[in-house]
Amino acid sequence: MGSLISVGLGIIVFGLGIGIGNIGKSALDAMARQPEIASEIRTALLISAAFIEGAGMFAIVIAFLTAN
């Protein structure tokens, strides 16, 4: 059962990395196109990354709770 939890947690972390990477890529593209609103884009980037991390932490807690 422990190895199944490890696989699940690995998938969660992999998904988090892809999601935050996509947000960062999109933010950099937007800042390159419109540098005058870079601070607003950066704020939206940080808020979005925080929501993704929060959802990931929730998923990790649920994985641990359902394992027992």
C-alpha positions in Angstrom: 0.0 0.0 0.0 2.9 2.4 0.7 4.2 2.1 -2.8 0.8 3.0 -4.2 0.8 6.2 -2.1 4.3 7.0 -3.4 3.1 6.7 -7.0 0.1 8.9 -6.3 2.2 11.5 -4.6 4.7 11.4 -7.5 1.8 12.0 -10.0 0.5 14.9 -7.9 3.9 16.6 -7.7 4.5 16.0 -11.4 1.2 17.7 -12.2 2.0 20.6 -9.9 5.3 21.2 -11.7 3.6 21.1 -15.1 0.9 23.5 -14.0 3.2 26.1 -12.4 5.6 25.8 -15.4 2.7 26.6 -17.8 1.7 29.6 -15.7 5.3 30.8 -15.7 5.7 30.4 -19.4 2.4 32.2 -20.1 3.4 35.0 -17.7 6.8 35.5 -19.4 5.2 35.6 -22.8 2.7 38.2 -21.6 5.4 40.3 -20.0 7.5 40.2 -23.2 4.5 41.4 -25.2 3.4 44.1 -22.8 6.2 45.1 -20.4 4.3 48.1 -19.1 1.9 45.8 -17.2 4.6 43.4 -15.9 3.7 44.1 -12.2 0.1 43.2 -12.7 1.0 40.0 -14.6 3.5 39.1 -11.8 0.8 39.5 -9.2 -1.6 37.3 -11.2 1.2 34.7 -11.6 1.9 34.5 -7.9 -1.8 34.2 -7.0 -2.3 31.5 -9.5 0.8 29.6 -8.4 -0.4 29.8 -4.8 -3.8 28.4 -5.7 -2.2 25.5 -7.5 0.1 24.8 -4.6 -2.9 24.9 -2.2 -4.8 22.4 -4.4 -1.7 20.2 -4.5 -1.3 20.2 -0.7 -5.0 19.3 -0.4 -4.5 16.4 -2.8 -1.5 15.2 -0.8 -3.4 15.3 2.4 -6.3 13.4 0.8 -3.9 10.8 -0.5 -2.5 10.2 3.0 -6.0 10.1 4.6 -7.4 7.6 2.1 -4.3 5.4 2.4 -5.2 4.1 5.9 
